[in-house]
């Protein structure tokens, strides 16, 4: 495919570029060290042969990512499913979801799309802050990721956002790919999921026609992701205390790597993905005279409602809300055994926090809030 050169710095690798990318990866000592840890019982030559046999990114995902995620499902979850009944698996979409985990949000979606009969996985929006080493940048671009540039001066950021938007439109409209993008920059550490209007604004910088026309052409599907347990909950709580106690605190160079490893390998309990109906038809009901800013606000709030109302609610969510509120409003949704198990889990996670001046009460409240907020938003969305 003759892709415009303006996208070269951010797009995934094309089939004809894969061999060179494989060459760079297999000559990188750090990458090969990681490979040997992930596949300790498989000869390196056999892995290389399997890698070079992948002629497309989808081949790579089916050969390496799909089996890995399947093993994660068996080892690190109680099972997962995708309710995709509101969409058509013969079409392509832009999935906008809440953001819980750096890696598994999109990795599980790709796996579940294939399980549910979609012919394509997603091209994944990935912040350049996560690309710590050259081999990571190569690997994610083999894995159908496109790069979101962050931390640029204002003028450069505007140009970068426009290019990003134009690429997303090109991928959906011309390449006929699915897209995954989080509803906000970075994870919602307190699980209070809200779509940033800046994301919606960026998405309308590309395409043609009115704001509504540009959004329609992306075939947006709000996607709710629900993990029974968040392996990174204690890391998120720790970060909140550090931000509270240390003025100007910023994450260290290894923090994202630790979060990625913890999120991938940690136990997530049951996992549920739920696709709301595509927004195309609903967008057609908006007043054509509505100002641009109001359109973006209205669409963002609609996406929030669709995500909130499609969460899977677990006993953990009810227990956390009751413990925060000091009530028993949800005790019909969990047993005494459920409560004992969740309380033991929270205590075990808190014990993992290593921090000078560790504030147990604050950390516990923050962790309970992470589990309570999806239920709070769900109840509001359902009018309860």
C-alpha positions as CSV (number, residue, x, y, z in Angstrom):
1,X,0.0,0.0,0.0
2,X,1.3,3.4,-1.0
3,X,1.0,5.2,2.4
4,X,1.7,9.0,2.5
5,X,5.2,9.7,3.7
6,X,4.0,12.2,6.3
7,X,2.9,9.2,8.5
8,X,6.3,7.4,8.3
9,X,7.5,8.5,11.8
10,X,4.3,7.3,13.6
11,X,2.7,4.4,11.7
12,X,3.0,0.7,12.2
13,X,5.5,-1.1,10.0
14,X,4.3,-2.3,6.6
15,X,4.9,-5.9,5.4
16,X,7.9,-4.9,3.3
17,X,9.6,-3.3,6.3
18,X,9.2,-6.2,8.7
19,X,12.4,-8.1,7.7
20,X,14.6,-5.1,8.5
21,X,12.7,-4.7,11.8
22,X,13.3,-8.4,12.6
23,X,17.0,-7.9,11.8
24,X,17.3,-5.0,14.3
25,X,15.4,-6.9,17.0
26,X,17.4,-10.2,16.7
27,X,20.7,-8.3,16.9
28,X,19.6,-6.4,20.0
29,X,21.0,-8.1,23.1
30,X,18.4,-6.7,25.5
31,X,15.5,-7.8,23.3
32,X,17.0,-11.3,22.9
33,X,17.5,-11.5,26.7
34,X,13.8,-10.7,27.1
35,X,12.9,-13.3,24.5
36,X,14.9,-16.0,26.4
37,X,13.0,-15.1,29.6
38,X,9.6,-15.3,27.9
39,X,10.4,-18.6,26.0
40,X,13.0,-20.3,28.3
41,X,12.4,-23.8,26.8
42,X,12.4,-22.8,23.1
43,X,15.7,-22.7,21.1
44,X,16.5,-19.2,19.9
45,X,17.0,-20.4,16.3
46,X,13.5,-21.9,16.3
47,X,12.1,-18.6,17.5
48,X,14.0,-16.6,14.9
49,X,12.7,-18.9,12.1
50,X,9.2,-18.5,13.4
51,X,9.6,-14.7,13.5
52,X,11.0,-14.4,10.0
53,X,8.1,-16.6,8.7
54,X,5.7,-13.8,9.7
55,X,5.0,-11.8,6.5
56,X,2.5,-9.4,8.0
57,X,1.8,-7.8,11.4
58,X,-1.3,-10.0,11.7
59,X,0.9,-13.1,11.1
60,X,3.1,-11.9,13.9
61,X,0.1,-11.4,16.2
62,X,-1.3,-14.8,15.5
63,X,2.1,-16.5,15.9
64,X,3.3,-14.8,19.0
65,X,0.8,-12.5,20.6
66,X,-2.3,-14.7,20.4
67,X,-0.7,-17.7,22.1
68,X,0.9,-15.5,24.8
69,X,-2.4,-13.8,25.6
70,X,-4.2,-17.2,25.6
71,X,-1.7,-18.4,28.2
72,X,-2.3,-15.2,30.2
73,X,-6.0,-15.9,30.1
74,X,-5.3,-19.3,31.6
75,X,-2.7,-18.2,34.2
76,X,-3.7,-14.6,35.2
77,X,-7.5,-14.5,34.8
78,X,-10.5,-16.5,35.8
79,X,-11.6,-16.2,32.1
80,X,-12.6,-13.4,29.8
81,X,-15.2,-12.7,27.2
82,X,-16.3,-10.0,24.8
83,X,-19.9,-9.0,24.3
84,X,-19.7,-7.8,20.7
85,X,-23.4,-8.4,20.0
86,X,-24.1,-4.7,19.3
87,X,-21.5,-4.5,16.4
88,X,-20.8,-6.3,13.1
89,X,-17.7,-8.4,12.9
90,X,-17.4,-7.9,9.2
91,X,-16.9,-4.1,9.6
92,X,-14.0,-2.0,11.0
93,X,-14.3,0.4,13.9
94,X,-12.6,2.9,16.1
95,X,-12.8,1.5,19.7
96,X,-12.6,4.2,22.4
97,X,-12.3,2.6,25.8
98,X,-11.7,3.3,29.5
99,X,-8.0,2.8,30.3
100,X,-7.0,0.4,33.1
101,X,-3.8,-1.2,32.1
102,X,-0.9,0.0,29.9
103,X,-0.5,-3.3,27.9
104,X,-3.4,-5.6,28.4
105,X,-6.3,-3.3,27.6
106,X,-5.4,-3.4,23.9
107,X,-3.7,-6.9,23.9
108,X,-6.8,-8.5,25.3
109,X,-9.0,-6.6,22.8
110,X,-6.9,-7.9,19.8
111,X,-7.2,-11.5,21.2
112,X,-11.0,-11.2,21.8
113,X,-11.6,-9.7,18.3
114,X,-10.0,-12.8,16.7
115,X,-11.9,-15.1,19.1
116,X,-15.1,-13.4,18.0
117,X,-14.6,-13.8,14.3
118,X,-13.2,-10.4,13.3
119,X,-10.7,-10.7,10.5
120,X,-8.6,-7.8,11.7
121,X,-7.1,-6.8,15.1
122,X,-6.6,-3.1,16.0
123,X,-4.0,-0.6,15.2
124,X,-3.1,0.7,18.7
125,X,-2.5,4.3,19.9
126,X,0.6,4.2,22.1
127,X,2.3,7.1,23.8
128,X,5.9,7.7,23.0
129,X,6.7,8.0,26.8
130,X,6.5,4.2,26.9
131,X,9.1,3.6,24.2
132,X,12.1,3.5,26.5
133,X,14.4,1.6,24.1
134,X,14.7,1.4,20.3
135,X,13.8,-2.3,20.4
136,X,10.5,-1.5,22.1
137,X,9.7,1.0,19.4
138,X,10.3,-1.6,16.7
139,X,8.4,-4.3,18.5
140,X,5.2,-2.2,19.0
141,X,5.3,-1.1,15.4
142,X,5.5,-4.7,14.3
143,X,2.5,-5.2,16.6
144,X,0.3,-2.6,14.7
145,X,0.9,0.3,17.1
146,X,1.1,3.9,16.0
147,X,2.9,6.5,18.0
148,X,1.2,9.3,20.0
149,X,3.9,12.0,20.5
150,X,3.7,13.7,23.9
151,X,5.5,16.5,25.8
152,X,6.0,18.7,22.7
153,X,5.8,22.5,22.7
154,X,2.4,23.9,21.9
155,X,3.0,24.7,18.2
156,X,4.6,21.3,17.5
157,X,1.8,19.5,19.5
158,X,-0.9,21.0,17.3
159,X,0.9,19.8,14.2
160,X,1.5,16.4,15.8
161,X,-2.2,16.1,16.8
162,X,-3.3,17.0,13.3
163,X,-1.0,14.4,11.7
164,X,-2.2,11.8,14.3
165,X,-5.8,12.5,13.5
166,X,-5.2,12.3,9.7
167,X,-3.4,9.0,10.2
168,X,-6.4,7.6,12.2
169,X,-8.8,8.7,9.5
170,X,-6.5,7.2,6.8
171,X,-6.2,3.9,8.7
172,X,-10.0,3.5,9.2
173,X,-11.2,4.9,5.8
174,X,-8.4,3.7,3.4
175,X,-6.6,0.8,5.1
176,X,-9.9,-0.5,6.6
177,X,-8.3,-1.2,9.9
178,X,-9.7,-1.2,13.4
179,X,-8.3,1.4,15.8
180,X,-8.0,1.3,19.6
181,X,-7.5,4.5,21.5
182,X,-8.0,5.2,25.2
183,X,-10.6,7.8,26.2
184,X,-8.0,9.9,28.0
185,X,-4.2,10.3,28.0
186,X,-2.8,7.9,30.6
187,X,-4.8,5.6,32.8
188,X,-7.6,6.8,35.1
189,X,-5.7,6.0,38.3
190,X,-8.9,6.3,40.4
191,X,-11.1,4.4,37.8
192,X,-13.3,7.5,37.4
193,X,-13.5,7.1,33.6
194,X,-14.1,10.3,31.7
195,X,-13.5,11.0,28.0
196,X,-11.2,13.9,27.5
197,X,-12.6,16.5,25.1
198,X,-9.0,16.9,23.8
199,X,-9.2,13.4,22.5
200,X,-12.4,14.2,20.6
201,X,-10.9,17.4,19.3
202,X,-7.9,15.6,18.0
203,X,-10.1,13.1,16.2
204,X,-11.9,15.8,14.3
205,X,-8.7,17.5,13.1
206,X,-8.5,15.0,10.3
207,X,-11.1,13.9,7.8
208,X,-13.5,16.1,5.8
209,X,-16.9,17.7,6.2
210,X,-18.5,18.9,9.4
211,X,-17.4,17.8,12.9
212,X,-20.2,15.2,12.9
213,X,-19.2,13.9,9.4
214,X,-15.6,13.5,10.6
215,X,-16.7,11.5,13.7
216,X,-19.1,9.4,11.6
217,X,-16.3,8.4,9.2
218,X,-14.4,6.8,12.2
219,X,-17.3,4.5,13.1
220,X,-16.7,5.0,16.8
221,X,-17.6,2.2,19.3
222,X,-17.5,3.0,23.0
223,X,-15.9,0.0,24.8
224,X,-16.2,-0.8,28.5
225,X,-13.3,-2.8,30.0
226,X,-13.9,-4.4,33.4
227,X,-11.2,-6.2,35.5
228,X,-12.3,-8.0,38.7
229,X,-8.9,-7.1,40.1
230,X,-6.4,-4.5,39.0
231,X,-2.8,-5.9,39.7
232,X,-1.5,-2.3,39.6
233,X,-3.9,-0.9,42.2
234,X,-1.2,-0.7,44.9
235,X,1.2,1.0,42.4
236,X,-1.5,3.6,41.5
237,X,-2.2,4.3,45.2
238,X,1.5,4.6,45.9
239,X,1.8,7.1,43.1
240,X,-1.1,9.1,44.5
241,X,0.6,9.4,47.9
242,X,3.9,10.5,46.3
243,X,2.0,13.2,44.3
244,X,0.3,14.3,47.5
245,X,3.5,14.4,49.6
246,X,6.2,15.6,47.2
247,X,5.6,18.8,45.3
248,X,6.4,18.4,41.6
249,X,6.9,14.6,42.0
250,X,7.3,12.8,38.6
251,X,7.5,9.1,37.8
252,X,11.0,7.6,37.5
253,X,12.4,6.0,34.3
254,X,11.5,2.5,35.5
255,X,8.0,3.2,36.9
256,X,6.1,2.5,33.6
257,X,8.2,-0.6,33.0
258,X,7.3,-1.9,36.5
259,X,3.6,-1.1,35.8
260,X,3.7,-2.9,32.5
261,X,5.2,-6.0,33.9
262,X,2.9,-6.0,36.9
263,X,-0.2,-5.4,34.7
264,X,0.7,-8.2,32.3
265,X,1.7,-10.9,34.8
266,X,-0.5,-10.0,37.8
267,X,-3.8,-11.7,38.6
268,X,-6.9,-9.9,37.1
269,X,-9.7,-12.2,38.1
270,X,-12.6,-12.2,35.6
271,X,-12.2,-9.9,32.6
272,X,-15.2,-8.5,30.6
273,X,-15.2,-6.4,27.4
274,X,-18.4,-4.9,26.2
275,X,-18.9,-3.0,23.0
276,X,-21.7,-0.4,22.8
277,X,-23.5,0.3,19.5
278,X,-21.5,2.2,16.9
279,X,-22.1,6.0,17.2
280,X,-22.8,6.5,13.5
281,X,-26.6,6.4,13.8
282,X,-26.7,8.4,17.1
283,X,-24.4,11.1,15.6
284,X,-27.0,11.6,12.9
285,X,-29.6,12.7,15.5
286,X,-27.4,15.7,16.7
287,X,-28.5,19.2,15.7
288,X,-26.6,20.3,12.6
289,X,-26.4,23.9,14.0
290,X,-24.7,22.8,17.3
291,X,-21.4,24.7,17.8
292,X,-18.3,22.6,17.5
293,X,-17.4,22.7,21.2
294,X,-20.8,21.6,22.2
295,X,-20.7,18.7,19.7
296,X,-17.4,17.5,21.2
297,X,-18.8,17.9,24.8
298,X,-22.0,16.0,23.9
299,X,-20.2,13.2,22.2
300,X,-17.7,12.8,25.0
301,X,-20.5,12.6,27.6
302,X,-22.4,10.1,25.4
303,X,-19.3,7.9,25.2
304,X,-18.9,8.1,29.0
305,X,-22.6,7.0,29.5
306,X,-22.1,4.1,27.1
307,X,-18.9,2.9,28.9
308,X,-20.4,3.4,32.4
309,X,-23.6,1.6,31.6
310,X,-21.8,-1.4,30.1
311,X,-19.3,-2.2,33.0
312,X,-19.5,-5.7,34.5
313,X,-20.0,-5.1,38.2
314,X,-18.3,-7.5,40.6
315,X,-18.8,-8.1,44.3
316,X,-15.6,-6.3,44.9
317,X,-17.2,-3.1,43.6
318,X,-20.1,-3.3,46.0
319,X,-17.9,-4.2,48.9
320,X,-15.6,-1.2,48.2
321,X,-18.5,1.2,48.0
322,X,-20.1,0.0,51.2
323,X,-16.8,0.2,53.1
324,X,-16.2,3.8,51.9
325,X,-19.8,4.9,52.6
326,X,-20.0,2.9,55.9
327,X,-23.3,1.4,54.7
328,X,-24.6,-2.0,53.7
329,X,-26.5,-0.9,50.6
330,X,-24.9,-3.6,48.5
331,X,-24.8,-6.5,50.8
332,X,-27.3,-8.4,48.7
333,X,-24.6,-8.4,46.0
334,X,-21.9,-10.2,48.0
335,X,-21.5,-12.7,50.7
336,X,-19.5,-12.6,53.9
337,X,-16.9,-14.8,52.2
338,X,-16.7,-12.4,49.3
339,X,-16.0,-9.6,51.8
340,X,-13.4,-11.5,53.8
341,X,-11.6,-12.4,50.5
342,X,-11.6,-8.9,49.2
343,X,-10.4,-7.4,52.5
344,X,-7.6,-9.9,52.6
345,X,-6.7,-9.0,49.0
346,X,-6.6,-5.3,49.8
347,X,-4.4,-5.9,52.9
348,X,-2.0,-8.1,50.8
349,X,-1.7,-5.4,48.1
350,X,-1.1,-2.6,50.7
351,X,1.7,-4.7,52.1
352,X,3.5,-4.5,48.7
353,X,3.7,-0.7,49.0
354,X,7.3,0.3,50.0
355,X,7.3,4.0,50.8
356,X,8.9,6.3,53.4
357,X,6.1,7.8,55.5
358,X,3.6,5.2,54.2
359,X,0.1,6.4,54.9
360,X,-2.0,3.2,55.3
361,X,-5.3,4.9,55.7
362,X,-4.8,7.1,52.6
363,X,-3.6,4.2,50.5
364,X,-6.5,2.0,51.6
365,X,-9.0,4.7,50.8
366,X,-7.5,5.3,47.4
367,X,-7.6,1.6,46.5
368,X,-11.2,1.2,47.7
369,X,-12.1,4.2,45.6
370,X,-10.6,2.5,42.5
371,X,-13.0,-0.3,42.9
372,X,-16.0,1.8,44.0
373,X,-15.9,4.4,41.2
374,X,-17.0,2.1,38.3
375,X,-20.1,1.1,40.4
376,X,-20.8,4.7,41.3
377,X,-20.7,5.7,37.6
378,X,-22.7,2.6,36.6
379,X,-25.5,3.4,39.0
380,X,-25.7,7.0,37.7
381,X,-25.7,5.8,34.1
382,X,-28.5,3.3,34.9
383,X,-30.5,6.0,36.8
384,X,-30.3,4.0,40.1
